Amino acid sequence: MKPMTLQKQIDRLGVLKAEIADREAEYKTIVDNLKESGIEQAEGKLFKLQVCTYERTTVDYKGLVEKLKVSARVLRSFTTATTVTMAKVLPR
């Protein structure tokens, strides 16, 4: 198999990103419909579905820092930085 040129790789990546976005939108629509239907379990020919409802707890980090009057110095001592490399595909 002949390697793709840089330009073809970039264009292919963009096409894949668009296809994935379409699939994710379709997936979300189907999931929303199933959740709204009220079913808890069901089976297709290939897959099983289980809908679970649970409570998720989150902490208001910004509010906590303000309430406890955490200084920037203390906050920095509990902060880590990580280098992240990403590729972003944008339409032309």
C-alpha positions as CSV (number, residue, x, y, z in Angstrom):
1,M,0.0,0.0,0.0
2,K,1.4,3.4,-1.0
3,P,1.8,5.9,1.8
4,M,-0.5,8.9,1.7
5,T,0.9,12.3,1.1
6,L,0.8,14.8,4.0
7,Q,-2.0,16.7,2.2
8,K,-4.1,13.5,1.7
9,Q,-3.6,12.5,5.3
10,I,-4.8,15.8,6.5
11,D,-7.9,15.7,4.2
12,R,-8.6,12.1,5.2
13,L,-8.4,13.1,8.9
14,G,-10.9,15.9,8.3
15,V,-13.3,13.6,6.5
16,L,-13.1,11.0,9.3
17,K,-13.7,13.8,11.9
18,A,-16.9,14.8,10.0
19,E,-18.1,11.2,9.8
20,I,-17.5,10.7,13.5
21,A,-19.4,13.8,14.3
22,D,-22.3,12.6,12.3
23,R,-22.2,9.2,14.0
24,E,-22.0,10.8,17.5
25,A,-25.0,13.0,16.7
26,E,-27.0,9.9,15.6
27,Y,-25.8,8.0,18.7
28,K,-26.9,10.8,21.0
29,T,-30.3,11.0,19.4
30,I,-30.9,7.3,19.8
31,V,-29.6,7.3,23.4
32,D,-31.9,10.3,24.3
33,N,-34.9,8.5,22.7
34,L,-34.2,5.3,24.6
35,K,-33.7,7.2,27.9
36,E,-36.9,9.1,27.4
37,S,-38.9,5.9,26.6
38,G,-38.5,4.8,30.3
39,I,-37.1,1.4,29.5
40,E,-34.5,0.0,31.8
41,Q,-33.4,-3.0,29.9
42,A,-33.8,-4.3,26.3
43,E,-32.1,-6.6,23.8
44,G,-31.4,-6.3,20.1
45,K,-30.0,-9.1,18.0
46,L,-26.4,-8.1,18.7
47,F,-26.4,-6.0,21.8
48,K,-28.1,-5.5,25.1
49,L,-29.1,-2.2,26.5
50,Q,-29.2,-1.2,30.2
51,V,-30.3,2.3,31.2
52,C,-29.1,3.4,34.7
53,T,-29.9,6.5,36.7
54,Y,-27.6,7.5,39.5
55,E,-26.6,10.6,41.4
56,R,-23.3,12.2,40.6
57,T,-21.6,14.4,43.1
58,T,-19.3,17.2,42.0
59,V,-17.2,19.7,43.9
60,D,-17.4,23.4,43.1
61,Y,-13.6,23.8,43.0
62,K,-13.6,27.5,42.3
63,G,-16.2,28.2,45.0
64,L,-14.3,26.1,47.5
65,V,-11.0,27.9,46.9
66,E,-12.8,31.3,47.3
67,K,-14.6,30.2,50.5
68,L,-11.5,28.9,52.1
69,K,-9.5,31.9,50.9
70,V,-6.8,29.6,49.5
71,S,-3.8,31.8,48.4
72,A,-2.3,31.6,44.9
73,R,0.9,30.2,46.5
74,V,-0.9,27.3,48.2
75,L,-3.0,26.7,45.1
76,R,0.2,26.5,43.0
77,S,1.7,24.0,45.4
78,F,-1.2,21.6,44.6
79,T,-1.2,22.2,40.9
80,T,0.6,20.2,38.3
81,A,1.3,21.0,34.7
82,T,1.5,18.4,31.9
83,T,2.6,18.9,28.4
84,V,0.0,17.8,25.9
85,T,0.4,17.5,22.1
86,M,-2.8,17.5,20.0
87,A,-3.7,17.7,16.4
88,K,-6.7,19.8,15.4
89,V,-8.4,19.4,12.1
90,L,-10.2,22.5,10.7
91,P,-12.2,23.0,7.5
92,R,-10.5,25.2,4.9
